[in-house]
Amino acid sequence: MKKALGLSKGKKKKDAEPAPAVSSSLEPRRGQEFKTLDEFDILETLGTGTFGRVRLVKHKATGKFYALKALKKSEVIRLKQVEHIRSEKDILSRIDHAFIVHLFATFVDDTSLYMLMEYVAGGEIFSHLRERGRFSTDTSRFYAASIISAIQYLHTKDIIYRDLKPENLLLDYRGFLKVTDFGFAKVVTDRTWTLCGTPEYLAPEIIQSKGHGKSADWWALGILIYEMLAGYPPFYDENPFGIYQKILANKLEFPRHFDVHAKDLVKKLLQSDRTKRLGCLKNGAEDIKKHKWFKGYDWVSLNQQAQQPPIVPNVKGEGDTQNFDKYPDSIDDPNAPKVDPEKAEQLFKDFAPL
């Protein structure tokens, strides 16, 4: 599935295939309130992907809108993605942060798995960045700070995200950021060796199969800050192998409008040696937050969502879908492979309501 909820404007960058991730040992979130899909009206499609689609749904009793991610069991099994889908659900059900999309409930029926997600109506950072060409320093700093807050939170729980890119960052109706799509996220206490992510954002240690951990997320942050300020990523080629070569060569060229502190921050995040990379030193993410590019930044008011976001999306109401492409309704394939009920029940037993 392309995204945990809003899949607007089509796929832009091709992801590497994820490998199964282990289940976390984090404390589950309490207070889930939804029991069955019958509580919802199923509305239009927000996006489609390999395993199924995401649809806007409306809770009948309250009138509130949500995004329902539906995954076909047969495709999940055929593509050997059972463990990583279970891991995605497991991680999302155990985290709670203002800048991370919220999972409210999971369901299962004879054909599909379902994740009931927060509906984030403002569209992707990707779309807003392409409309503007590039972001101002203040706009880039606001969204970079939001990402740092989210990633730092995940890292305190030994979760590495591994898919940081503009397509996976949504804006709510106010303009605050939400990280989505946890398909590559994994609980890792030390290092993992899986090649996964999106080529433009992969850290050198991932490409070289040296094993990677939290350091890979801070590298991707450096790529993203550069892209927000420049309008394009620092390492690009027509094919992934060419991108990998440029990442390993690490020859950074900055547009003239980059200020000295932005250059310094990006260089320190895009340090090929992960042991010297900003964010990976003794003080962790605090070193990034104390960098001169963030001098005087009010991190407390950001986390309280007390700041005015620099971008306010055009959203006319809670269920407005204008920031997402239009898709035809799904048609079930009568020739689709069947799933053995007993096997499916065993594989997906943890998708019963949370």
N, C-alpha and C positions, 0 to 999 in steps of 0.2 A: 504494500500500500504506500502510496507516495507520501502521505502525510497523516498524522494522527487526527487531524480534522480538516481545516480549510485547504483544499488543493486548487488554488487559483492559477490561471494563466498557463497551465500545462507544465510539463517537466522541462527543466532547463539544463541540469547537469546530471550525468549518469552516475549512479552510485555503484560502488563495488558490492559484491554479494556479502551479506553478513554471515557470521558463523554462530552456532548456538551459544548462548550466554548462560551462565549459572544463575540460579535463583538467589535473590538477596536474603539476608537475615534481618532486614530492617523491620521495625515495628509497623504493623499495618495501620492505616488511618481508620478511625472509627466514625460511626454516625451515618452510614450510607442509608438512603431512604427509598430507593427504587427497587421493585421486586420483579416486574415483568415488562415485556415490550408492549403489552396491551395498554399500558398507561400512556402511550404516546401516539400521536398522529404522525405518520411518515410523510414528509414533504419532499421538496426537490433535491436532486443530486448536487452536491458541492464539488465532487471530484471522483475520479476513478483511478484504479491501480491494478497491479498484478493479481491480487487476491480478492478484489471486490470493489466496494465503493464507500464513499462517505455521504450521508444524507442529513439534511436538516430535519429535525423532529421537534414536535411541540408537545409539552406535557399537558395532558388534557385537564388535569385538576388545577394547575397553577397558571397555565398559559405561557410558561417559560420555554425558551428555545435552547436546544442542545444540538451537538453534532454526533451522529451515530455512525461509527466506523464498523462496517460489516465485512467479515472475512470468510470466504468460502472454505470450508473444511477440506474439501477435496484438493483445492489448489495449495493450501498450506501444507498438506501431507505430501502431495506430489513433488513440490519444490523443496521438500525437506527443511521447512522453516518452522516446524512445531516448537522447538525449544526456544528459538529467538522470539517468536510471538508470545509464548508463555512468559518469557523474561521481560518483554516490553510491558505486558500487563502487570507483572509482579512489581516492577520498578515504579510504574506510574501509580499503582495503588498504595504505595508507601511513601510518596513524597508530597509535599505541600509547600508551595512557594508562590509569591505574588507574580513572578515573572516566568512561571512554568505552567503550561496548560494543565487543567485539572481533569482527572478521571473520576467520574461520579459512580459508575456501576458497570458491571459486565453481565452479559447474558449469553445463553447458548440455546440453539434449537437443532432440529434434525440436519440442517444443511450448513449453518453458519455460526460464527462466533461474533459477538458484538461488544464494542466498547462505547459507552456513553460518555462523551467528552464535552467539555466546555466549548460553546460556540464562540469563536473569536471573529467578529464581523468586519474588521478593518482591513483585511487582506495582508499580503506578504510584504515584508521589508523589501524584498526583491522588486516588486512592482513599483513601490514608491521610489526606490533608488533609480530604476530605469526611467521613470517619468521625469525625475529631476536631473538626471545625468550624474550628479554626485551630491553628497550631503555637505553642509557647512560643518565647520569644526564643532560648533555647539551641538548640532544635531547628532553628529557622529559620536561625540563624547557622551551624550545622554543615552544613546542606545548601546554603546560599548559598556558603559557603567552598568546598565541593566543586565547585560549578558554576563559580566563579571560577577554580579550578585548571584545570578542563577547558577553559574558554573561553580563558584566557590561553595555554594550550598550543596550541590551534588557531590563535590569532592569531599566534603566533610562526612558524607555517608558512603565513601569509597565507590561512587558511581562515576564512570567516565562516560561522556556524552557521545563523542566521536563523529558527529555529523553537523557541526556548526557551519552554517551557510545562510545567505539571505532568504532562500526559499523556505527554511525551517523556522523563520522568525515571523510571527504574526503580530499585528497591532489590534488592540481592542478598540471599541468605539471612541475611547478618550485619547488614544494614541500611545498607551503603555504597551510594552513589549511582552510577548508570550513565546517561550521556546516550545516547539512542538516536534513531533516525530521522534520517538525514542526507540526506533527499530534497531539502531546500532549501539544503544546504550548497554553498559555492562557493569556489573559489580566486580571490581578488581582491587585487591589489596596491594598488589605489587606490579606485575606486568602481564600483558597478554600479547599473543603473536598473530592475531587475526588481521588479514588485510581487508579493511572495510573503511567506508567513507566515500568522499567525493574527491576525484583526483586533484582539483585545484587547491584543496584545503588539507591534503595529507601531509603530515610531518615526515621529515627524512627518516626517522627511526621506523615508521610504519612501512615506508617504501623499501627499506633495506632489511626488513624482517628482523630487526634487532630486539624486538619486544618493546612495547609502549605502554604508557599508563596515563596519568593525569597531564603529563607534559604535552601530549598530543592536542589537548583542548586549548592550551595556551598558545601553541603554534597557530592553530586555526583562528584564534582571536586576533592574532597579528595580521593574518591574511584578511580577515573581515574588516578590521579597522582601516587597512590600506584600501580595500575595495570601497568602503563607504566614502572615504575622503577623495579617492581618485576616480571612482566610477567603474573600475575594472580591477580584477585581481592582479597581483604582482607577477605571477607565473602562469603563462597561458600558451597553449599550443593546440593545433587541430586534433591531435590524438593524445591519449593518456600517457603513452611512453615519452612523448616529447615534453609533456608537463612534468613528468617525474625527473627527467634529465635536468630541467631548469630548476626544479626545487632543490635537487642535490647540488647543483652548481651554486645556487643561492646568490646570484648576482642581482642585487636590488637596485632599481632605478626609480627615483622619485620625481613626480611632477613638480614644477617650480613653486606651486602654491603651498606645498607642504611646509609647515613651520618646523623649526629646529627640534622642538619637543616631540612633535608627532613622528618625525623621522627617527629620533632616538628610541621612542617607545616601540615602534614597529621593528626596528633593528634588534632590540633586546628580546622581543617576543619571537622573532624569526631567527633566533640563534640556533644553528644546526646542532650544536652540542647541547643536548637536553639538560645536562647537569649544570650548565651555565645560563639556561633560559630563564627569563623573568617569569615568575610564578612558580618556579621549581626550586627556588633557593630556600634558605632557612625560614623566611617569613611567609612563604607561599604567596597567595593572592594579595596579601597586604602590601607586598613590594610593588605590585602593579597599581594598586589604589593610591600609593604614595608617590608615584612617578610625577614629574613636573607637569606632564600634559593634563593631569587631574588636580593640579594645585588649587586648593580652596574649594574643591567639589564637595557638595553636601550629600554624603552617602546616606545619612539618616533620613533626610526628607525624601530621597529617592525611594528607599525601601518602604517608606510609609505612603508612597504614591502621593506625596504632597506637592510635588513639582508639576509645572505645566508642561506636558509633552510638546516637543517642537513640531510634530506632525499630528493633525487631527483628521482622521479619515472621514470621508463622506459616507455617513451611515444615518439613514433616515429613521430607523427603528430597530428594536432588538432582533427581529427576524429578517432584517434586510440582507439580501444576498448579492447586491450589485457589484461587490468587489470580487466575485467569483464567476468563472465561466459557466455557461449553460451547457447541460448535458442531457441527452435523451434518457428516458426511463429505462431501467434494466429489463432485459428479457432473459428468462432462465433457459439455458441450453438443455434440451431434452436428452442430448447425447453426452452430457457431462458425466464424468466418472462418478460412480456411487461410492459411498463410504460405509464400511462395515459399522453398524451402530454400536456394537460392543467395543470395538477398537477405538472409535471416536469418543465414546463416553470415558474411556480410560485416559486417552490422550488429553482431553480437554475438560476434565472434571473440575479444574480450578477456575473455569469460566462461568460457573454458577454465580448468581448474584453475590457481590462482595459482602 
